[in-house]
Amino acid sequence: MDGTVKERAELALNDEFLRKAVRFTTERLRSGKKQAAEEHGNWEEWRERGRQIRLHTIAHLDYYLNLFVENARANGVRVHFAPKAEDAVKLALEIAERKGAVSAVKSKSMVSEELHLNKALQNAGVETVETDLGEYIIQLAGEAPSHIIIPAIHMNRYRIADLLSRDAGEELPPDTAVLAGYVRRKLRQKFLAADIGITGCNFAIAETGSIVLFENEGNARMVTTLPKTQITFMGMERIIPSWADLEVMATLLPRSATGQKLTVYMSGITGPRREGDGDGPEEMHIVIVDNGRSLQLGDPEFQELLNCIRCGACLNACPVYRHIGGHAYGGTYSGPIGAVLTPALNKDSAEWNDIAQASSLCGACYEACPVKIPLHEMLVYLRRRKVEQGHGELGENVGMKGFGAVMASAKRYRRALRAVRIGQRLIAKNGEIRAKIGPLKGWNRYRVMPALPAETFREGWERLSREVGNGKRELDPVMKSRMETVLRERVLKKVGRKEKVEE
């Protein structure tokens, strides 16, 4: 991660190509989600059902994890626990070494990005190839995903054509069918030669010990059927109790992510190949990853963070993400969920404190979230913790203390207003302050600060009161009678309650 989120955002805002690509795709995803939700009819009821399933599961996570592990092992799966990222990577390297693996194919997995798994396997001599089209493209570009669902959202077909042409050693036209055809032909050989298949996990079904994968390209099915060894990396919170609960998630996730009524491929995998099966791995491993997730358990402010189903809807709705894209956030996860999840997984370390500022706190993320995670509130909690842990900026700390001192006294407040009103004469014009100085510099680059009015509301109220009093205007008789009646009734009610208490 280079620089601060502000510095990275500045680079993104100056990249017109990126801004247009991100804006175009997120608008399309938002529109698709909105249409799918409206066609569904009772969308809010399903959102609440999804929220309740996730709240219940996370509240009883120890029980459902134990049940899942027990059933998965009964199905012949080798289950491992990884408290930290390095533990998960070590397990993968040990499996690869034991199998003598030289190549691996991967389906899309954000948790493997979180672990930086590809780099570790490549360093160990295991060729690791992403098989999701978007992931394959950014792997060729040497970049990280910039979106949870569409990793190459910041690119268009012309840039992709340049990348694939260099890989192919020949000029490929910017035609999506031609480009996809090239990747398909190349990956087919990788699938057939791979020693290990690596996947993530959308949901894990506790009642049967199964994992469920959602995808649109069919590559995950190739990854889980052709290689002899399969390794699935699963965040510990990916559990749901039953297949009946999957119906709710299978309704919410694709509609929220891409506007689809149903994902193209939904695979349920219950253990390795059995006798008589035509395909499937001979050996299956599931690595359950903690890596900071358990830190949120029992925390009233952040436990709901574990409810996330990784649909990416909050990114598409966020006005900040739609302008700066995903890489400006500096971590594996971007957008509102990344702004909360990254500091949470990293124990609110000072390195990640600035990312909580990358939000307008407008609440669009909450409205878009299919399981109603209050991310905008969590961002406020993170900002408070930043200050409590002593990572606040000196200027901000001094400014807030000064603000508190002024607002604590009506006399100081009035004096401050008078001082500002006098001082603004030097920089205000026609009721506006356009000067880009001091704390106004960032704000006035894109907006205009209104000047303080010549008269405050309280001052105006006092003047109006004097004018009304001098005019000796009497209250309307009907209004006066109604007010007297209301006051009498209040007095009688109060006396009646008092007498009742005394009895």
Summary of the structure (lengths in Angstrom):
residues: 503
radius of gyration: 29.2
end to end distance: 71.6
largest distance: 99.7
contacts: 1556
relative contact order: 0.11
helix: 58%
strand: 11%
